[in-house]
Amino acid sequence: MIPFPSFHQFEVIRLIGSGGMASVYEALDRKLARKVALKVIHPHLCQNESAVERFRREALAAARMDHPNIVRIYDYLQEAGQNAMVMEYVPGTDCGSLIKKKGALPFDFSSFIMFGTALALQEAHLHEFLHRDVKPSNILLHRKNRVLLSDFGLARRSMDTHLTLSHDVAGTPGFMSPEHVTGKKVSFPSDIYAWGVSFYYLLMGRLPYDTTELAPLLNAIQEGRICLDEAVLEKVPGRYYAVIQQCLMRDPEKRIQNGRDLVIKLEEAGGHPRADLTPWIESVAGEQPQEGPRARPQPTLLYRPWKQRLWKMAVPVLAVMAALAAIAGIFLFRGSGAKPAPPSAASPPETVAARHGRAGEAGPGRGPGFGRAFHILFALGQHRDRREIRGQDAPGNPHFLAKGKAFN
């Protein structure tokens, strides 16, 4: 079993998923007492400057956007030779997992998910970023019925998108546009094409091509051979169907041009769709731990065995001492019930030693077997009584205070 990565501020809880470039972990931020997702680049790629740069670029792209439909980036870590992104934790599942377990989705659910994705693309395109990897597994579904677009690992600024086969053609083949497959210039319409393929995948549970083999699939994409199932017409209203068709045009100039235009087209086709995906999300992600109340982080304590043993010994000793003190208090209380009369002028004052000798005599509540261990305590109690009497007899004496609270 591969050990979890270690970070000073974060406690790694479990592995959420792993891809070709990085693994994503659920973790607890010890300082802020909240769950986060840690995306950690694979150790064997840490020495690959190109991979690390791509990873850092993803963090920069997502961090510049603050949108409810885009997974937030909190921080970027470089610690002990590890590179990681601290991201918003999304309890739930992704559309790819949902389709695998539930099959094709109803139109209401599909349109709700893809409208949220269109809003995310609108935000990215407004910041001049291409996602370049829009697909169902990168569309996350929060337990609170939120749709979030994640994984900007292939994102690039729109002015830096002229790629060739000899350099960098990266993406998921089934969701790539014709110009992306051939290594030509990619642009905002390339993301729109991937959005259209993803919408069809949610509706039908498969890609809009007649093959799944890699080489024939790439040829079909390059030639624009889209095979839309007639069943789509039965599930999708006509105006929405027209939007999907326009997104899947082979020529980028004939497609919807960017995320903003896509949102406008969808609003014209049917407005902002509403759907409650919570039961579906829970049924797929039910085996994952529910997100309960956030626990207060426990402070880090230094473990000192000798102190622990000392306290284990001190507890019974303190208990015995308390019991003895209680017994002594009972005897003192019973013994001091009748206060002796004030000393007269004729008789000399009785000394503490004399009282100590008389303490062993038999009397009410005191037998000869009382024990010499308590005679001293009893004598001190009698000495306290004498102080109280002297304080009452001489209230003006500066060397004594009433009730024996202080004396010189």
C-alpha positions as CSV (number, residue, x, y, z in Angstrom):
1,M,0.0,0.0,0.0
2,I,1.4,3.4,-1.0
3,P,1.7,5.7,2.0
4,F,-0.3,8.9,2.1
5,P,1.7,12.1,1.5
6,S,2.5,14.1,4.6
7,F,2.0,17.8,5.0
8,H,2.6,19.9,8.2
9,Q,-0.8,21.7,8.1
10,F,-3.0,19.0,6.7
11,E,-4.0,15.5,7.9
12,V,-4.7,13.2,5.0
13,I,-7.8,11.1,5.5
14,R,-8.3,9.1,2.4
15,L,-7.6,8.8,-1.3
16,I,-10.4,10.1,-3.5
17,G,-9.0,9.3,-6.9
18,S,-5.9,9.1,-9.0
19,G,-5.1,10.1,-12.6
20,G,-2.1,10.0,-14.9
21,M,-0.6,13.1,-13.4
22,A,-1.8,13.5,-9.8
23,S,-3.8,11.9,-6.9
24,V,-6.5,13.7,-5.0
25,Y,-6.9,13.2,-1.3
26,E,-9.5,14.2,1.3
27,A,-7.7,16.0,4.1
28,L,-8.3,18.1,7.2
29,D,-6.9,21.6,7.5
30,R,-5.7,21.6,11.1
31,K,-5.5,25.4,11.3
32,L,-8.9,26.3,9.9
33,A,-10.7,23.1,11.0
34,R,-12.2,22.4,7.6
35,K,-12.1,19.6,5.0
36,V,-10.1,20.3,1.8
37,A,-9.0,18.3,-1.2
38,L,-5.3,17.9,-1.8
39,K,-4.2,17.3,-5.4
40,V,-0.7,16.0,-5.2
41,I,1.5,15.4,-8.3
42,H,2.9,11.9,-8.6
43,P,6.4,11.6,-7.1
44,H,8.0,10.4,-10.3
45,L,6.8,13.5,-12.1
46,C,8.3,16.0,-9.5
47,Q,11.6,16.0,-11.5
48,N,9.8,16.6,-14.8
49,E,9.8,20.4,-15.2
50,S,7.1,20.3,-17.9
51,A,4.8,18.4,-15.7
52,V,5.4,20.6,-12.7
53,E,4.8,23.7,-14.8
54,R,1.6,22.3,-16.1
55,F,0.5,21.5,-12.6
56,R,1.4,25.0,-11.4
57,R,-0.4,26.5,-14.4
58,E,-3.6,24.7,-13.4
59,A,-3.4,26.2,-9.9
60,L,-2.9,29.7,-11.3
61,A,-5.8,29.4,-13.8
62,A,-8.3,28.2,-11.2
63,A,-7.1,30.6,-8.5
64,R,-7.9,33.6,-10.7
65,M,-11.5,32.6,-10.9
66,D,-14.0,32.9,-8.1
67,H,-17.3,31.3,-9.3
68,P,-19.8,29.0,-7.6
69,N,-19.5,26.5,-10.5
70,I,-15.7,26.3,-10.4
71,V,-13.8,24.4,-7.8
72,R,-11.9,26.9,-5.7
73,I,-8.1,26.8,-5.2
74,Y,-7.0,27.8,-1.7
75,D,-3.2,27.4,-1.8
76,Y,-0.2,25.9,-3.6
77,L,2.2,23.8,-1.6
78,Q,5.9,23.0,-2.1
79,E,6.9,21.0,0.9
80,A,9.5,18.2,1.3
81,G,9.9,17.8,-2.4
82,Q,6.1,17.5,-3.0
83,N,3.9,19.8,-5.1
84,A,0.3,20.0,-4.1
85,M,-2.8,22.2,-4.6
86,V,-5.2,22.8,-1.7
87,M,-8.7,22.8,-3.2
88,E,-12.3,23.1,-2.2
89,Y,-13.5,19.7,-1.0
90,V,-16.6,18.6,-2.9
91,P,-18.5,15.7,-1.2
92,G,-20.4,13.8,-3.7
93,T,-19.5,12.3,-7.1
94,D,-18.7,13.2,-10.7
95,C,-20.8,12.8,-13.8
96,G,-18.6,10.0,-15.2
97,S,-19.2,7.8,-12.1
98,L,-22.9,8.7,-12.1
99,I,-23.3,7.5,-15.7
100,K,-21.4,4.3,-15.1
101,K,-23.7,3.4,-12.2
102,K,-27.0,4.9,-13.3
103,G,-26.8,5.0,-17.1
104,A,-28.2,7.8,-19.2
105,L,-29.8,10.6,-17.3
106,P,-33.2,12.2,-17.9
107,F,-33.2,15.5,-19.8
108,D,-34.1,17.6,-16.7
109,F,-31.0,16.3,-14.9
110,S,-28.7,16.5,-17.9
111,S,-29.7,20.1,-18.8
112,F,-29.3,21.2,-15.1
113,I,-25.8,19.8,-15.0
114,M,-24.7,21.2,-18.4
115,F,-26.1,24.6,-17.7
116,G,-24.0,24.8,-14.6
117,T,-21.0,23.7,-16.7
118,A,-21.8,26.4,-19.3
119,L,-21.7,29.0,-16.5
120,A,-18.3,27.8,-15.5
121,L,-17.0,28.0,-19.1
122,Q,-18.4,31.5,-19.3
123,E,-16.3,32.5,-16.3
124,A,-13.2,30.8,-17.7
125,H,-13.5,32.4,-21.1
126,L,-14.1,35.8,-19.6
127,H,-10.7,35.3,-17.9
128,E,-9.2,34.3,-21.3
129,F,-8.7,30.7,-20.2
130,L,-9.4,27.5,-22.2
131,H,-10.2,24.5,-20.2
132,R,-9.3,22.0,-23.0
133,D,-10.5,18.9,-21.0
134,V,-14.2,19.3,-20.5
135,K,-15.7,15.9,-19.9
136,P,-18.1,14.2,-17.5
137,S,-15.5,13.0,-15.0
138,N,-14.4,16.7,-14.6
139,I,-17.9,17.8,-13.8
140,L,-18.4,17.3,-10.1
141,L,-21.8,17.0,-8.3
142,H,-21.9,18.3,-4.7
143,R,-24.2,16.7,-2.2
144,K,-25.9,20.1,-1.8
145,N,-27.0,20.0,-5.5
146,R,-24.2,22.1,-6.9
147,V,-22.4,21.6,-10.2
148,L,-18.7,22.4,-10.3
149,L,-16.2,22.2,-13.1
150,S,-12.7,21.0,-12.0
151,D,-9.3,20.0,-13.3
152,F,-7.9,23.0,-15.2
153,G,-4.7,21.0,-15.7
154,L,-4.8,21.6,-19.5
155,A,-6.0,25.1,-19.3
156,R,-4.1,27.7,-21.3
157,R,-4.5,31.4,-22.1
158,S,-6.2,31.9,-25.4
159,M,-3.2,33.7,-26.9
160,D,-1.0,30.6,-26.3
161,T,-3.0,27.9,-28.0
162,H,-1.2,27.0,-31.2
163,L,-0.2,23.4,-30.6
164,T,1.2,20.8,-32.9
165,L,1.4,17.0,-32.8
166,S,5.1,17.2,-32.2
167,H,4.7,19.3,-29.1
168,D,1.6,19.0,-26.9
169,V,-1.7,17.5,-28.0
170,A,-3.3,16.6,-24.6
171,G,-6.8,15.8,-23.7
172,T,-9.4,13.0,-23.6
173,P,-9.8,11.7,-27.2
174,G,-13.5,11.1,-27.1
175,F,-14.3,14.7,-26.0
176,M,-11.7,16.5,-28.2
177,S,-12.6,18.8,-31.1
178,P,-11.4,18.1,-34.6
179,E,-8.9,20.9,-34.5
180,H,-7.6,19.7,-31.2
181,V,-7.1,16.1,-32.5
182,T,-5.1,17.3,-35.5
183,G,-2.9,19.7,-33.4
184,K,-4.3,22.9,-35.0
185,K,-5.0,26.0,-33.1
186,V,-7.6,25.5,-30.3
187,S,-9.9,28.3,-29.1
188,F,-13.0,28.8,-27.1
189,P,-15.1,26.9,-29.7
190,S,-13.0,23.8,-28.8
191,D,-14.4,23.9,-25.3
192,I,-17.9,24.4,-26.7
193,Y,-17.4,21.2,-28.8
194,A,-16.4,19.2,-25.7
195,W,-19.4,20.6,-23.9
196,G,-21.7,19.4,-26.6
197,V,-20.2,15.9,-26.6
198,S,-20.5,15.8,-22.8
199,F,-24.2,16.8,-23.0
200,Y,-24.8,14.0,-25.4
201,Y,-23.0,11.5,-23.2
202,L,-25.2,12.4,-20.2
203,L,-28.3,12.1,-22.3
204,M,-27.4,8.8,-24.1
205,G,-24.7,7.2,-21.9
206,R,-22.3,7.0,-24.8
207,L,-20.3,9.1,-27.2
208,P,-21.9,10.5,-30.4
209,Y,-19.7,8.3,-32.7
210,D,-20.1,4.9,-34.2
211,T,-16.9,3.5,-32.7
212,T,-14.9,3.4,-29.4
213,E,-11.6,2.2,-30.9
214,L,-9.0,4.9,-30.6
215,A,-7.8,5.1,-34.2
216,P,-11.2,4.9,-35.8
217,L,-12.5,7.3,-33.2
218,L,-9.9,9.9,-34.0
219,N,-10.7,9.6,-37.7
220,A,-14.4,10.1,-37.0
221,I,-13.7,13.2,-35.0
222,Q,-11.3,14.6,-37.6
223,E,-13.8,14.0,-40.4
224,G,-16.8,15.3,-38.3
225,R,-18.8,12.0,-38.5
226,I,-21.3,12.7,-35.7
227,C,-23.9,10.0,-35.2
228,L,-26.7,11.4,-33.1
229,D,-29.2,8.8,-32.0
230,E,-32.8,9.4,-33.0
231,A,-33.8,8.7,-29.4
232,V,-32.2,12.1,-28.5
233,L,-35.1,13.8,-30.4
234,E,-37.6,12.1,-28.0
235,K,-35.7,13.2,-24.9
236,V,-34.6,16.7,-25.9
237,P,-36.8,19.7,-26.8
238,G,-36.2,21.0,-30.3
239,R,-34.5,24.2,-29.3
240,Y,-32.1,22.4,-27.0
241,Y,-31.4,19.9,-29.7
242,A,-30.5,22.7,-32.1
243,V,-28.0,24.1,-29.5
244,I,-26.3,20.7,-29.2
245,Q,-26.1,20.3,-33.0
246,Q,-24.5,23.7,-33.3
247,C,-21.9,22.9,-30.6
248,L,-20.9,19.8,-32.6
249,M,-20.2,21.4,-35.9
250,R,-16.9,20.4,-37.5
251,D,-16.0,24.0,-38.4
252,P,-15.1,26.0,-35.3
253,E,-16.4,29.2,-37.0
254,K,-19.9,27.7,-37.2
255,R,-20.1,26.7,-33.6
256,I,-21.2,28.8,-30.7
257,Q,-18.1,30.9,-30.1
258,N,-17.7,31.1,-26.3
259,G,-19.2,30.4,-22.9
260,R,-21.1,33.6,-22.7
261,D,-22.9,33.0,-26.0
262,L,-23.6,29.4,-25.0
263,V,-25.4,30.6,-21.8
264,I,-27.4,33.0,-23.8
265,K,-28.4,30.3,-26.3
266,L,-29.5,28.0,-23.4
267,E,-31.5,30.7,-21.7
268,E,-33.3,31.3,-25.0
269,A,-33.9,27.6,-25.5
270,G,-35.5,27.0,-22.1
271,G,-34.3,29.3,-19.4
272,H,-32.3,28.2,-16.3
273,P,-33.3,24.5,-15.7
274,R,-34.0,23.3,-12.2
275,A,-33.5,19.7,-10.9
276,D,-32.8,18.0,-7.6
277,L,-29.9,15.6,-8.1
278,T,-29.4,14.9,-4.4
279,P,-31.0,11.4,-4.3
280,W,-29.0,10.3,-7.3
281,I,-25.8,11.7,-5.9
282,E,-26.4,10.0,-2.5
283,S,-27.1,6.7,-4.2
284,V,-23.7,6.8,-6.0
285,A,-21.6,8.4,-3.2
286,G,-23.4,6.7,-0.4
287,E,-20.4,4.6,0.5
288,Q,-18.4,7.7,1.2
289,P,-18.5,9.2,4.7
290,Q,-21.2,11.9,5.1
291,E,-20.0,15.4,5.7
292,G,-21.1,16.0,9.3
293,P,-20.5,18.9,11.7
294,R,-16.9,20.1,11.6
295,A,-15.0,18.8,14.6
296,R,-12.9,21.2,16.6
297,P,-9.3,20.4,15.9
298,Q,-7.4,18.9,18.8
299,P,-4.2,20.6,19.9
300,T,-1.0,18.7,19.3
301,L,0.3,17.5,22.6
302,L,3.8,16.2,23.6
303,Y,3.7,12.7,24.9
304,R,5.6,12.3,28.2
305,P,5.3,8.8,29.7
306,W,6.9,9.7,33.0
307,K,4.3,12.4,33.6
308,Q,1.5,10.0,32.8
309,R,2.9,7.4,35.3
310,L,3.2,10.2,37.9
311,W,-0.4,11.2,37.6
312,K,-1.5,7.5,37.8
313,M,0.3,7.2,41.1
314,A,-0.8,10.6,42.4
315,V,-4.6,9.9,42.0
316,P,-4.9,7.1,44.6
317,V,-2.5,8.9,47.0
318,L,-4.6,12.1,46.8
319,A,-7.7,10.0,47.4
320,V,-6.3,8.4,50.6
321,M,-5.2,11.8,51.8
322,A,-8.6,13.2,51.2
323,A,-10.2,10.4,53.1
324,L,-7.8,10.8,56.1
325,A,-8.5,14.6,56.1
326,A,-12.2,13.9,56.2
327,I,-11.9,11.5,59.1
328,A,-9.7,14.0,61.0
329,G,-12.2,16.7,60.4
330,I,-15.0,14.6,61.8
331,F,-13.1,14.0,65.0
332,L,-12.0,17.6,65.3
333,F,-15.6,18.7,64.9
334,R,-16.8,16.3,67.6
335,G,-14.0,17.2,69.9
336,S,-14.5,21.0,69.7
337,G,-18.2,20.9,70.3
338,A,-17.9,22.3,73.8
339,K,-15.5,25.2,74.1
340,P,-13.5,25.4,77.3
341,A,-14.2,28.3,79.7
342,P,-12.0,31.3,79.5
343,P,-9.0,31.1,81.8
344,S,-9.6,32.9,85.2
345,A,-7.1,35.2,86.7
346,A,-6.5,32.8,89.6
347,S,-5.5,29.8,87.5
348,P,-2.5,29.9,85.3
349,P,-3.0,29.6,81.5
350,E,-2.9,26.1,80.2
351,T,-0.1,25.4,77.8
352,V,-0.4,23.6,74.5
353,A,1.7,20.7,75.9
354,A,-0.7,20.3,78.7
355,R,-3.6,20.2,76.3
356,H,-1.7,17.7,74.2
357,G,-1.3,15.5,77.3
358,R,-5.0,15.8,78.1
359,A,-6.0,14.9,74.6
360,G,-5.4,11.2,75.3
361,E,-7.9,11.1,78.2
362,A,-11.2,9.4,77.8
363,G,-14.2,11.6,77.1
364,P,-17.2,12.0,74.9
365,G,-16.3,10.9,71.4
366,R,-12.6,10.3,72.3
367,G,-11.4,7.0,73.6
368,P,-7.9,5.9,74.5
369,G,-7.7,4.2,71.1
370,F,-8.1,7.4,69.2
371,G,-4.6,7.1,68.0
372,R,-1.6,9.3,68.6
373,A,-1.5,10.4,65.0
374,F,-4.6,12.6,65.5
375,H,-3.5,14.0,68.9
376,I,-1.4,16.7,67.3
377,L,-4.3,17.7,65.0
378,F,-6.6,17.9,67.9
379,A,-4.2,20.0,69.9
380,L,-3.9,22.4,67.0
381,G,-7.6,22.7,66.9
382,Q,-7.8,23.6,70.6
383,H,-5.0,26.1,70.0
384,R,-7.3,27.8,67.4
385,D,-10.1,28.0,69.9
386,R,-7.9,29.8,72.4
387,R,-6.9,32.3,69.7
388,E,-10.6,33.0,69.0
389,I,-11.3,33.5,72.8
390,R,-8.3,35.9,73.2
391,G,-9.5,37.8,70.1
392,Q,-12.9,38.3,71.6
393,D,-11.5,39.3,75.1
394,A,-9.2,41.9,73.7
395,P,-10.8,43.5,70.6
396,G,-8.5,46.5,70.8
397,N,-5.3,44.6,71.0
398,P,-3.3,45.3,67.8
399,H,-1.5,41.9,68.0
400,F,-4.8,39.9,67.6
401,L,-7.7,40.0,65.2
402,A,-11.2,38.7,65.9
403,K,-11.8,35.1,65.0
404,G,-8.1,34.4,64.9
405,K,-7.7,35.4,61.2
406,A,-4.2,36.7,61.8
407,F,-1.7,37.0,64.6
408,N,1.9,37.9,65.3
